Amino acid sequence: MKTILSNTRNKWLFSKRKVYYNILKVMGLCSACFLFEACYGAPQNEEPPTYNMNFRGLVQSEDSLKPLPNIKIAISNIVDHDTFKTITDLNGVYSYNAEIDNFKLEWKIKANDIDDSLNGVFYEKETTFVFANGNNSNVKNTDLRLKRK
């Protein structure tokens, strides 16, 4: 009789152990999934947001501070090599609206005199900057002063 009880008890303990083992396996799998998501993030099916940015500024002569019309402005993203081009108006002002994918990218603005000697002859000028998402404004003002040749 004692061996029957011990066999029944052993079977019951074995089945209990098996249940705990399966519970621990499921918990381990859930923990692994949680750690993976914590490290790499949940899968995303959406596209990254785009930002409507306004690049603008004033181009002037370095010596007389007069505005320079007809100066070609090339605004380019150093990482993706996207380039936007515009020309200054009669008041030396340029403005360009662009949709960009990432705020924290390094940008380059290049000014080039394309009207020969109509308003004087000027050297090409290039400057770089980084858009930062710290402010609420989506406008980047960059004034340029070109040196006369």
C-alpha positions as CSV (number, residue, x, y, z in Angstrom):
1,M,0.0,0.0,0.0
2,K,2.9,2.3,0.8
3,T,4.4,1.8,-2.7
4,I,1.1,2.7,-4.4
5,L,0.8,5.9,-2.4
6,S,4.4,6.8,-3.1
7,N,3.9,6.0,-6.9
8,T,0.8,8.2,-6.9
9,R,2.6,10.9,-5.1
10,N,5.5,10.7,-7.5
11,K,3.2,11.0,-10.5
12,W,1.5,13.9,-8.9
13,L,4.8,15.6,-8.2
14,F,6.0,14.9,-11.7
15,S,2.9,16.4,-13.3
16,K,3.2,19.4,-11.0
17,R,6.8,19.9,-11.9
18,K,5.9,19.6,-15.6
19,V,3.3,22.3,-15.2
20,Y,5.8,24.6,-13.5
21,Y,8.4,23.9,-16.1
22,N,5.9,24.9,-18.9
23,I,4.9,28.1,-17.0
24,L,8.6,29.0,-16.7
25,K,9.2,28.4,-20.4
26,V,6.3,30.7,-21.3
27,M,7.5,33.4,-18.9
28,G,11.1,33.1,-20.3
29,L,9.8,33.6,-23.9
30,C,7.7,36.6,-22.8
31,S,10.8,38.1,-21.0
32,A,12.9,37.6,-24.1
33,C,10.3,39.3,-26.3
34,F,10.1,42.2,-23.8
35,L,13.9,42.6,-23.7
36,F,14.0,42.6,-27.5
37,E,11.3,45.3,-27.7
38,A,13.0,47.3,-25.0
39,C,16.3,47.3,-26.9
40,Y,15.1,47.6,-30.5
41,G,11.6,49.1,-30.1
42,A,8.3,47.8,-31.3
43,P,8.0,47.2,-35.0
44,Q,6.8,50.3,-36.8
45,N,4.8,50.3,-40.0
46,E,4.5,54.0,-40.4
47,E,6.8,56.3,-42.3
48,P,9.0,58.7,-40.3
49,P,7.5,62.2,-39.9
50,T,8.4,65.0,-42.3
51,Y,9.0,68.6,-41.3
52,N,8.1,71.6,-43.4
53,M,11.1,73.9,-43.0
54,N,11.7,77.4,-44.3
55,F,15.3,78.4,-45.2
56,R,15.7,82.2,-45.6
57,G,18.1,85.0,-45.3
58,L,19.6,88.1,-46.7
59,V,22.6,88.3,-49.0
60,Q,24.7,91.5,-48.8
61,S,27.9,92.9,-50.1
62,E,30.6,92.6,-47.3
63,D,32.0,96.1,-48.0
64,S,28.9,98.2,-48.6
65,L,26.2,96.1,-46.9
66,K,23.9,96.6,-49.9
67,P,21.6,93.7,-50.7
68,L,22.6,91.6,-53.7
69,P,20.0,90.4,-56.2
70,N,20.4,87.5,-58.6
71,I,22.7,85.4,-56.3
72,K,22.2,81.7,-56.7
73,I,21.6,79.9,-53.4
74,A,22.1,76.2,-53.1
75,I,20.9,74.6,-49.8
76,S,22.1,71.0,-49.4
77,N,21.9,68.3,-46.9
78,I,25.4,67.0,-46.2
79,V,24.2,63.5,-45.2
80,D,21.6,62.7,-47.9
81,H,22.9,65.2,-50.5
82,D,19.5,66.6,-51.2
83,T,19.9,70.1,-52.8
84,F,17.4,72.9,-53.0
85,K,18.2,75.9,-55.2
86,T,16.8,79.4,-55.3
87,I,17.8,82.9,-56.3
88,T,17.8,86.1,-54.3
89,D,15.2,88.7,-55.1
90,L,15.8,92.5,-55.8
91,N,16.1,93.0,-52.0
92,G,18.8,90.3,-51.7
93,V,16.4,88.0,-49.8
94,Y,16.1,84.3,-50.5
95,S,13.5,81.9,-49.2
96,Y,12.9,78.2,-49.8
97,N,10.4,75.9,-48.2
98,A,11.3,72.2,-48.0
99,E,10.0,69.0,-46.5
100,I,12.8,67.2,-44.7
101,D,12.8,63.9,-42.8
102,N,15.2,64.7,-40.0
103,F,15.9,67.9,-38.0
104,K,19.3,67.0,-36.7
105,L,21.1,67.0,-40.0
106,E,24.1,69.1,-41.1
107,W,23.2,71.5,-43.9
108,K,25.3,73.6,-46.2
109,I,24.3,76.9,-47.9
110,K,26.3,78.1,-50.9
111,A,26.0,81.5,-52.5
112,N,27.2,82.0,-56.0
113,D,27.2,85.2,-58.1
114,I,25.6,84.3,-61.4
115,D,24.9,87.7,-63.0
116,D,28.5,88.5,-64.0
117,S,29.2,92.1,-63.3
118,L,25.7,93.5,-63.2
119,N,25.8,94.2,-59.4
120,G,29.6,93.6,-59.1
121,V,31.6,90.4,-59.0
122,F,31.7,88.5,-55.8
123,Y,33.4,85.4,-54.5
124,E,31.4,82.3,-53.7
125,K,30.6,81.7,-50.1
126,E,29.7,78.6,-48.2
127,T,28.5,78.0,-44.6
128,T,27.3,75.0,-42.7
129,F,24.8,74.7,-39.8
130,V,22.8,72.1,-38.0
131,F,19.0,72.2,-37.6
132,A,18.1,71.5,-34.0
133,N,14.7,70.4,-32.8
134,G,15.1,72.4,-29.6
135,N,12.9,75.3,-30.7
136,N,9.4,75.3,-32.0
137,S,10.2,77.3,-35.1
138,N,10.7,75.6,-38.4
139,V,12.6,78.6,-39.9
140,K,16.3,78.8,-40.4
141,N,17.6,82.4,-41.0
142,T,21.0,82.5,-42.5
143,D,22.3,85.9,-43.7
144,L,25.4,85.9,-45.9
145,R,27.9,88.6,-46.7
146,L,29.8,88.1,-50.0
147,K,33.3,89.5,-50.5
148,R,33.9,91.6,-53.7
149,K,36.5,90.2,-56.2
